[in-house]
Every structure is written in structure tokens, then in C-alpha cells.
């Protein structure tokens, strides 16, 4: 019989799960036009920073996964938060491109090697035998709500120091964004303290830890067919998730919103994540979780086609928001589900970290290629709708492949009771 971890265990996991990515990803997503301007970057250069992160992350997935099967998730997560927050002070100094790329490499280590697999394993522990959909749905939905609230906080702090973004000087806007970064450094560090002292599952951690990981365990994981399918599914879903990086830029360049208004659109998109995640968490354990994964990719294909077709522009604001809703529903439902199907795929709990590490080596390669690919497609048609359409055609293609892979997963594992 599973011993259920307390409710605040999941709350701290949710806070940590989003806080660790605020600096490298969430703020540059919400404030993308501002970040490009203040750091004096083009889309390709920012994409290359994400690529450096992704390259370090690939190595970190491989070695960090087994680490999560050997050490306490609570301690690894807290240390990751503190190290990530320390990098934020470098970020706030507006470093050169070379130093910025080095910083993103550092964040690739802190957020993945020390953090990613422990977070997934801790979520499986909270979900137990019968609530995996709820656990991962609430995790991603809760992270989305946290990210959206952090976005609101960031926009609020930014707006405190500038009244009209377009009329403020470059120096004033730089100073305002510095305050945003300092605020989140403090928030992340504080969450790390709370995790260290209070995120305890109530069960003997030796039950879910191995004394050491050998080639035998790695080979055992690689023999599981669901592991290989999840590599493809997560890769395609994550290409979809990376599209969230340019939603605020689409609002700025195609819909003609100013910097503050486009940041609000990015924040609005963040609020779709908790809605999708929480709905998934409440519903999927009563139905076939693998079939819901298929539906999520179908929704993403539809949303990609809406944007790629070119029918959305500054004269169709309602269609823009409807399409944002469709893409957001598909992206965030897939994110909430793809690790939730691990139990259906017969992946042992004690080997979760190793499995997550191996799956992620392939599944999260979009951290390497999606950013530069999107950046090059946008820079080929700077400020024009054509570049954005090409990005969404790329998204549509990957979503279709992900839908096929998830359908195979459902046929192999989803029909069992």
C-alpha cells in the first residue's frame, strides 16, 4: 500500500519546478522583444544561447538521471535552485554574448543534472499507483500557474520603473529589467530553502533509491519499448513547447502590440498551462491516459495549421486569441501527459531517474536545435509574418509525427486495464 506524501510536498515541487526555469526561459519568453533589445541580440543569437544550454543538458540528462536514483530528490532540487539563482546575478549584469552563452551552459547543468530527473521521480512518488495522471497534470498545471503568476510579478515590477515603454530611454529600461531579475533571484533562493527543510515524502527514501547504478540497470531500461517511444513523443511535444518562446514576439511583430502589451500576451499564454494541466490531472486517471496524449497532438496540429496558414493578422485579434488557445491546449496537455504514461509503459519506479535521463537525451534535443531553427526562420524574414508562418509549419510537422508515435504507444499499452 502506497504511503501518500503530504499535499505541501507537491506544492513545493510545483514551486521549485517552475522557479528553476524562470531566469533562463520564462522571462526571456514573456519579455522576448525586451530581452532582444536590452541584451542587443538578434533571434539567432538568442537561439544559440538556448543551444549551448541544450548541449550541456544532453550530457546532464545522461549522468543526472542515475544520480536521481541514488540520492535524495529533495537535496538535489534545493542545491539546483540555489546555483541557478546565483547565475541570475550574472544575467542582470547584461553580459557579452560569449559570457551569456557560458551562463546558459551553466544553467544547463544546474537545471538538468541536479534537477530534472529528481523532479520527475518525486512526482511519481507522490502519484503512487493510481494517481499518475493527477500527479503529472497537477505538476505541469501548477508549474504553469506559478509561471504565469511569476510573469505577472515580472510585468508588474518592470512597469513600476517605466511608464511608457516606447518613450523610456534604453538605460531606464535596462535598469527596470534588472530589478525584475534581482527579484526572481531572491524568489528562487527562498524556494530552495523551503524545499531543503520541508519537501519530505513521509516514506523511507531507501525504498526508491539504489546504492549504485550499473550497466545492467541501464541495459534493462533500454530494453523497454515504451522508453524508445517516449523519446520520440517528448521530442515532438517539446518542439511544440518551444513555440511558446515566440508568442509574445508574434504579438509584437504581426499583431503590432507594444512591448508591455506583448509581454501580457506571453503571460496570458502561460495561464493556459495551469488550465490544461489541472483539467488533465482531474480527468485522465478516470479514462485512458494514453488516448488523451493522442488527442493533445491532434489539437496541436490544428493550432499549428491555423497560424501557418497566414489567416491570422493584426485585423483578426479574436482569431489570434482563439488560435493561441488551441495551440496552448495542445502544447500543455501533451506536457502534462508524456511522463504520466511511464507507469502504463511498465517502467519501474526505482529506475525512474535512469529512464528519464535516457529518454531526455533524445526527447529534449529541441533545446539544441529548435531555438536556432526558429531564430533563422524569423531572421530570414525580419519582422514579417512569413517568418512566423514557417515556424508554425515546422511545429505542425513535428506535432503530426508525435501524434503517430503516441497512437502506437496507445495501441501497445493503453488498452490494458
C-alpha positions as CSV (number, residue, x, y, z in Angstrom):
1,X,0.0,0.0,0.0
2,X,1.4,3.4,-1.0
3,X,2.1,5.9,1.7
4,X,0.9,9.2,0.3
5,X,3.2,12.2,0.6
6,X,1.6,15.3,2.2
7,X,-0.1,17.9,0.0
8,X,2.7,20.5,0.6
9,X,5.2,18.1,-0.9
10,X,3.6,18.6,-4.3
11,X,3.2,22.3,-3.7
12,X,6.9,22.7,-3.1
13,X,7.7,20.5,-6.1
14,X,5.5,22.7,-8.3
15,X,7.1,25.9,-7.0
16,X,10.6,24.5,-7.5
17,X,9.7,23.0,-10.9
18,X,8.9,26.4,-12.4
19,X,11.2,28.6,-10.3
20,X,14.3,26.9,-11.6
21,X,13.4,27.8,-15.2
22,X,12.3,31.4,-14.7
23,X,15.6,33.0,-15.4
24,X,16.8,31.0,-18.5
25,X,13.5,30.6,-20.2
26,X,10.3,32.1,-18.7
27,X,11.4,35.7,-18.5
28,X,13.0,35.6,-22.0
29,X,9.8,34.1,-23.3
30,X,7.5,36.7,-21.7
31,X,9.8,39.6,-22.4
32,X,11.3,38.4,-25.6
33,X,11.3,41.7,-27.5
34,X,12.7,43.4,-24.5
35,X,15.4,40.9,-23.9
36,X,16.5,41.0,-27.6
37,X,16.7,44.8,-27.4
38,X,18.4,45.2,-24.0
39,X,20.9,42.5,-24.5
40,X,21.5,43.6,-28.1
41,X,20.8,40.2,-29.6
42,X,19.1,39.0,-32.7
43,X,16.8,35.9,-32.8
44,X,19.6,33.6,-34.0
45,X,22.0,34.7,-31.2
46,X,19.4,34.1,-28.5
47,X,18.6,30.8,-30.1
48,X,22.3,29.9,-29.9
49,X,22.3,30.6,-26.2
50,X,19.5,28.1,-25.9
51,X,21.6,25.7,-28.0
52,X,24.5,25.9,-25.6
53,X,22.0,25.2,-22.8
54,X,20.7,22.2,-24.7
55,X,24.2,20.7,-25.4
56,X,25.1,20.8,-21.7
57,X,21.7,19.5,-20.9
58,X,22.1,16.4,-23.2
59,X,25.2,15.4,-21.2
60,X,23.5,16.3,-17.9
61,X,20.5,14.1,-18.7
62,X,22.7,11.1,-19.2
63,X,24.6,11.4,-15.9
64,X,21.9,13.3,-13.9
65,X,19.3,10.5,-14.4
66,X,21.2,7.8,-12.4
67,X,22.1,10.4,-9.8
68,X,18.4,10.8,-9.0
69,X,18.1,7.0,-8.4
70,X,21.0,7.3,-5.8
71,X,20.5,10.5,-3.9
72,X,17.5,12.3,-2.2
73,X,15.5,14.3,-4.7
74,X,14.9,17.0,-2.0
75,X,18.5,17.8,-1.6
76,X,19.4,17.7,-5.3
77,X,16.5,20.1,-6.1
78,X,17.4,22.6,-3.4
79,X,21.0,22.8,-4.5
80,X,19.9,23.2,-8.1
81,X,17.7,26.2,-7.1
82,X,20.5,27.9,-5.2
83,X,23.0,27.5,-8.0
84,X,20.5,28.7,-10.7
85,X,19.7,31.8,-8.6
86,X,23.4,32.7,-8.4
87,X,23.6,32.7,-12.2
88,X,20.8,35.3,-12.2
89,X,23.1,38.0,-10.8
90,X,25.4,37.4,-13.8
91,X,22.4,37.7,-16.1
92,X,21.5,41.0,-14.5
93,X,24.9,42.5,-15.4
94,X,24.0,42.3,-19.2
95,X,27.0,40.2,-20.1
96,X,28.6,39.9,-23.5
97,X,27.3,37.3,-25.9
98,X,30.1,34.9,-25.1
99,X,29.6,35.2,-21.3
100,X,25.8,34.9,-21.9
101,X,26.3,31.6,-23.7
102,X,28.6,30.4,-20.9
103,X,25.8,31.3,-18.4
104,X,23.3,29.3,-20.4
105,X,25.7,26.3,-20.3
106,X,25.9,26.7,-16.5
107,X,22.1,26.8,-16.3
108,X,22.0,23.6,-18.5
109,X,24.0,21.9,-15.7
110,X,22.1,23.3,-12.7
111,X,18.6,22.8,-14.1
112,X,19.1,19.4,-15.6
113,X,22.0,17.5,-14.0
114,X,20.8,18.3,-10.4
115,X,17.1,18.9,-11.0
116,X,15.2,17.3,-13.9
117,X,15.2,13.6,-13.1
118,X,14.7,14.2,-9.3
119,X,11.6,16.3,-10.1
120,X,10.1,13.6,-12.3
121,X,10.9,10.8,-9.8
122,X,9.5,12.8,-6.9
123,X,6.3,13.3,-8.9
124,X,5.9,9.6,-9.5
125,X,6.4,9.0,-5.7
126,X,3.6,11.5,-4.9
127,X,1.3,9.9,-7.5
128,X,1.6,6.4,-6.3
129,X,0.0,3.5,-8.1
130,X,-3.3,5.1,-9.1
131,X,-2.8,8.8,-9.5
132,X,-0.1,9.3,-12.1
133,X,-2.3,11.4,-14.3
134,X,-3.3,13.6,-11.4
135,X,0.3,13.9,-10.2
136,X,1.8,15.0,-13.5
137,X,-1.3,17.0,-14.5
138,X,-1.1,19.0,-11.3
139,X,2.7,19.3,-11.5
140,X,2.6,20.8,-15.0
141,X,-0.6,22.8,-14.4
142,X,0.7,24.0,-11.1
143,X,4.0,25.0,-12.7
144,X,2.1,26.8,-15.4
145,X,0.1,28.7,-12.8
146,X,3.3,29.5,-10.9
147,X,5.0,30.7,-14.1
148,X,2.0,32.8,-15.0
149,X,2.0,34.4,-11.6
150,X,5.7,34.9,-11.8
151,X,5.1,36.5,-15.2
152,X,2.5,38.9,-13.7
153,X,5.0,39.8,-11.0
154,X,7.7,40.4,-13.6
155,X,5.5,42.6,-15.7
156,X,4.4,44.5,-12.5
157,X,8.0,45.1,-11.4
158,X,9.0,46.2,-14.9
159,X,6.1,48.6,-15.2
160,X,6.9,50.1,-11.8
161,X,10.0,51.6,-13.2
162,X,8.8,52.7,-16.6
163,X,5.5,54.3,-17.5
164,X,5.6,54.2,-21.3
165,X,8.0,51.5,-22.7
166,X,8.3,53.2,-26.1
167,X,9.2,56.6,-24.6
168,X,11.6,55.3,-21.9
169,X,15.3,55.6,-22.5
170,X,17.4,52.5,-23.2
171,X,19.2,52.9,-19.8
172,X,15.9,53.3,-17.9
173,X,14.5,50.1,-19.5
174,X,17.8,48.2,-18.7
175,X,17.5,49.3,-15.0
176,X,13.9,48.3,-14.8
177,X,14.6,44.8,-16.2
178,X,17.5,44.5,-13.7
179,X,15.0,44.9,-10.9
180,X,12.9,42.1,-12.4
181,X,16.0,39.8,-12.5
182,X,17.0,40.6,-8.9
183,X,13.5,40.0,-7.7
184,X,13.5,36.5,-9.1
185,X,17.0,35.6,-7.9
186,X,15.7,36.2,-4.3
187,X,12.5,34.2,-5.0
188,X,14.3,31.2,-6.4
189,X,16.8,31.2,-3.5
190,X,14.0,31.3,-0.9
191,X,12.1,28.4,-2.6
192,X,15.3,26.4,-2.3
193,X,15.4,26.9,1.4
194,X,11.8,25.8,1.7
195,X,12.5,22.6,-0.3
196,X,15.5,21.7,1.7
197,X,13.7,21.8,5.0
198,X,10.1,20.8,4.2
199,X,9.8,18.7,1.0
200,X,9.7,15.3,2.7
201,X,7.6,12.4,1.3
202,X,7.0,10.7,4.6
203,X,8.4,7.4,3.3
204,X,11.8,5.7,3.7
205,X,13.8,7.2,0.8
206,X,15.8,3.9,0.7
207,X,12.8,2.3,-0.9
208,X,13.1,4.3,-4.0
209,X,16.9,4.6,-4.2
210,X,19.6,2.3,-5.5
211,X,23.1,2.0,-3.9
212,X,24.7,2.3,-7.3
213,X,23.7,2.3,-11.0
214,X,25.4,-0.2,-13.3
215,X,25.4,-1.0,-17.0
216,X,22.9,-3.8,-16.1
217,X,20.2,-1.3,-15.0
218,X,20.8,1.0,-18.0
219,X,20.5,-2.0,-20.3
220,X,17.3,-3.1,-18.6
221,X,15.8,0.3,-19.2
222,X,16.8,0.4,-22.8
223,X,15.0,-3.0,-23.4
224,X,11.7,-1.4,-22.6
225,X,9.9,-0.4,-25.8
226,X,8.0,2.5,-24.1
227,X,11.3,4.2,-23.4
228,X,12.1,4.5,-27.1
229,X,8.6,5.7,-28.0
230,X,8.7,8.3,-25.3
231,X,11.9,9.6,-26.8
232,X,10.0,10.5,-30.0
233,X,6.8,11.6,-28.3
234,X,8.7,14.1,-26.0
235,X,10.9,15.4,-28.8
236,X,7.8,16.3,-30.8
237,X,5.9,17.7,-27.9
238,X,8.9,19.8,-26.9
239,X,9.3,21.3,-30.3
240,X,5.7,22.4,-29.7
241,X,6.6,23.8,-26.2
242,X,9.5,25.8,-27.7
243,X,6.9,27.7,-29.8
244,X,5.9,29.5,-26.6
245,X,9.2,31.4,-26.9
246,X,7.9,33.4,-29.8
247,X,4.2,34.0,-28.9
248,X,5.0,37.4,-27.4
249,X,7.1,38.2,-30.5
250,X,4.3,37.3,-32.8
251,X,2.1,39.7,-30.8
252,X,4.7,42.4,-31.2
253,X,5.6,41.9,-34.9
254,X,2.4,40.6,-36.5
255,X,-0.4,41.9,-34.2
256,X,1.5,45.2,-33.7
257,X,1.3,45.2,-29.9
258,X,3.9,47.3,-27.9
259,X,6.4,45.7,-25.5
260,X,4.3,45.7,-22.4
261,X,1.2,44.5,-24.3
262,X,3.1,41.7,-26.0
263,X,4.5,40.7,-22.6
264,X,1.0,40.5,-21.3
265,X,0.1,38.2,-24.2
266,X,3.1,36.0,-23.2
267,X,1.8,35.9,-19.7
268,X,-1.7,35.1,-20.9
269,X,-0.3,32.1,-22.8
270,X,1.3,31.0,-19.5
271,X,-2.1,30.9,-17.9
272,X,-3.3,28.3,-20.4
273,X,-0.8,25.9,-18.9
274,X,-2.4,25.6,-15.5
275,X,-5.8,25.3,-17.1
276,X,-4.8,22.5,-19.3
277,X,-2.7,20.7,-16.7
278,X,-5.3,20.8,-13.9
279,X,-8.1,19.7,-16.2
280,X,-5.9,16.8,-17.4
281,X,-5.0,16.0,-13.8
282,X,-8.6,15.8,-12.7
283,X,-9.8,13.8,-15.7
284,X,-7.3,11.4,-17.2
285,X,-7.0,8.9,-14.4
286,X,-10.7,8.1,-15.0
287,X,-10.1,7.4,-18.7
288,X,-7.3,6.2,-20.9
289,X,-4.3,8.5,-20.3
290,X,-2.6,7.3,-23.5
291,X,-5.6,8.2,-25.7
292,X,-5.6,11.7,-24.2
293,X,-2.0,12.0,-25.3
294,X,-3.1,11.3,-28.9
295,X,-5.8,13.9,-28.7
296,X,-3.3,16.5,-27.4
297,X,-1.1,16.1,-30.5
298,X,-4.2,16.4,-32.8
299,X,-5.1,19.7,-31.1
300,X,-1.5,20.9,-31.6
301,X,-1.6,20.0,-35.3
302,X,-4.8,22.1,-35.7
303,X,-3.4,25.1,-33.9
304,X,-0.2,24.9,-36.0
305,X,-2.1,25.0,-39.2
306,X,-4.2,28.0,-38.1
307,X,-1.0,30.0,-37.5
308,X,0.9,28.6,-40.5
309,X,-1.9,29.3,-43.0
310,X,-1.5,33.1,-42.7
311,X,-5.1,33.9,-41.9
312,X,-4.2,35.5,-38.6
313,X,-3.1,39.1,-38.7
314,X,-3.5,42.5,-36.9
315,X,-7.0,42.7,-38.3
316,X,-8.1,39.4,-36.7
317,X,-7.5,39.8,-33.0
318,X,-10.2,37.4,-32.0
319,X,-8.9,34.6,-34.3
320,X,-5.4,35.3,-32.9
321,X,-6.6,34.6,-29.3
322,X,-8.6,31.6,-30.4
323,X,-5.6,30.1,-32.1
324,X,-3.4,30.9,-29.1
325,X,-5.9,28.9,-27.0
326,X,-5.8,25.9,-29.4
327,X,-2.0,25.8,-29.5
328,X,-1.8,26.3,-25.8
329,X,-4.3,23.5,-25.1
330,X,-2.3,21.1,-27.3
331,X,1.1,22.0,-26.0
332,X,0.3,22.0,-22.3
333,X,-1.9,18.9,-22.4
334,X,1.0,16.9,-24.1
335,X,3.5,18.2,-21.5
336,X,1.2,17.2,-18.6
337,X,0.8,13.7,-20.0
338,X,4.0,12.4,-21.5
339,X,5.7,11.5,-18.3
340,X,2.4,10.4,-16.8
341,X,2.2,7.4,-19.1
342,X,5.5,6.0,-17.8
343,X,3.7,3.6,-15.4
344,X,1.4,2.3,-18.2
345,X,4.6,1.7,-20.2
346,X,5.9,-0.7,-17.5
347,X,8.9,1.5,-16.4
348,X,9.9,0.5,-12.8
349,X,9.7,3.3,-10.2
350,X,13.1,2.6,-8.8
351,X,14.6,3.1,-12.2
352,X,12.7,6.3,-13.0
353,X,15.7,8.6,-12.9
354,X,17.8,6.4,-15.2
355,X,14.8,6.1,-17.6
356,X,14.1,9.8,-17.6
357,X,17.8,10.5,-18.2
358,X,17.9,8.2,-21.3
359,X,14.5,9.4,-22.6
360,X,15.5,13.0,-22.2
361,X,18.8,12.7,-24.2
362,X,16.7,12.4,-27.3
363,X,13.4,13.9,-26.1
364,X,14.9,17.3,-25.2
365,X,17.2,17.8,-28.2
366,X,14.9,20.7,-29.3
367,X,16.8,22.6,-26.6
368,X,19.7,22.4,-29.1
369,X,18.0,22.8,-32.5
370,X,14.6,24.4,-32.0
371,X,15.8,27.8,-30.8
372,X,18.3,28.4,-33.7
373,X,15.9,26.9,-36.2
374,X,13.1,29.3,-35.1
375,X,15.5,32.1,-35.0
376,X,16.8,31.6,-38.5
377,X,13.3,31.2,-39.9
378,X,12.3,34.5,-38.3
379,X,15.5,36.4,-39.2
380,X,15.1,35.3,-42.8
381,X,12.0,37.5,-42.9
382,X,12.7,40.0,-40.1
383,X,9.5,41.5,-38.6
384,X,7.4,39.8,-41.2
385,X,4.5,37.4,-41.0
386,X,6.2,34.9,-43.4
387,X,8.9,34.0,-40.9
388,X,6.3,33.2,-38.3
389,X,4.3,31.1,-40.7
390,X,7.4,29.0,-41.5
391,X,8.0,28.4,-37.7
392,X,4.4,27.1,-37.3
393,X,4.7,24.8,-40.4
394,X,7.7,23.3,-38.6
395,X,5.7,22.9,-35.5
396,X,2.8,21.2,-37.4
397,X,5.2,18.6,-38.9
398,X,6.6,17.6,-35.6
399,X,3.2,17.5,-34.0
400,X,2.0,15.1,-36.7
401,X,4.9,12.7,-36.0
402,X,4.3,13.0,-32.3
403,X,0.6,12.1,-32.9
404,X,1.6,8.9,-34.8
405,X,4.1,7.9,-32.1
406,X,1.5,8.4,-29.3
407,X,-1.0,6.4,-31.2
408,X,1.4,3.5,-31.4
409,X,2.0,3.9,-27.6
410,X,-1.7,3.8,-27.0
411,X,-2.1,0.6,-29.1
412,X,0.7,-1.1,-27.2
413,X,-0.1,0.0,-23.6
414,X,-3.3,1.9,-23.4
415,X,-5.8,-0.9,-23.9
416,X,-4.8,-2.7,-20.7
417,X,-6.9,-2.1,-17.6
